[in-house]
Amino acid sequence: MLKKILFFIICGIVIYSGVSYAAPCYGTHMPKQKQWIWGLQGDFLIDRNLDNNQGSTSGNRYFLTGTLGIFDWICFDGKIGVGDVSWRNSNPGNVNFNNGFAGAYGFRIKGYENKDMGIKTVVGFQHISAHPSIASPTNDEHRVIIDDWQGSALISKDISNFVPYLGVRYGTVDYIKWVNEHDRRRIKSEKVFGAVIGADYLIQKDIRLNIEGDFIDGEELSIGISRDF
């Protein structure tokens, strides 16, 4: 009962605090060599301020996720799905881009681990790219690509089937836009440092629920479910 209470407390902290626009860090659970983890994930981007007074961006992304253990100490993370994007700006005004292709890749490396204390550390790199449909709010055609780049470091504590984790991240969001297939411009996010909080909850032997948020540099919530194979 206590583990469930702790899990829902962390869920509440993630949902009701300022959480950031960043690629999810995946937590510290990694597959063994030549084994897979498959799952589904929703990444809900609430707000991210852009540099040079270019407004802010948001959007939702939905993924099929897959993780392969290359060796016991390193794994490859990949996912494929769809995502939309919104741009809030005074000129040309708010622009909404409907669902288009979204994909991601990255890797994680196992660091210090103390099995007796249930402590794990992981460092990783993640990249997500979203390519929504073209939007035409006026007489112009607007096209956009969102690129998330980040490095992260996490530490977790196993409490039976409940695994909370904390960490830090460094990364940027690139908002790349075209108007009428020219006038290409890359706009970066204002802040690059963030703090991560999340938790895994083991529902069954090989099935776990994950919730994660990233603080300081924006607002985002990610929720996923996965199974070890």
Secondary structure, DSSP 8 states (H G I E B T S, - for coil): -HHHHHHHHHHHHHHHS----S-----S----TT-EEEEEEEEEEEEEEBSTT--EEEEEEEEEEEEEEEETTEEEEEEEEEEEEEEE-SSS--EEEEEEEEEEEEEEEEEEEETTTTEEEEEEEEEEEEE---B-SSSS-EEEEEEEEEEEEEEEE-BTTEEEEEEEEEEEEEEEEEETTEEEEEEEBS--EEEEEEEEEEEETTEEEEEEEEESS-EEEEEEEEEE-
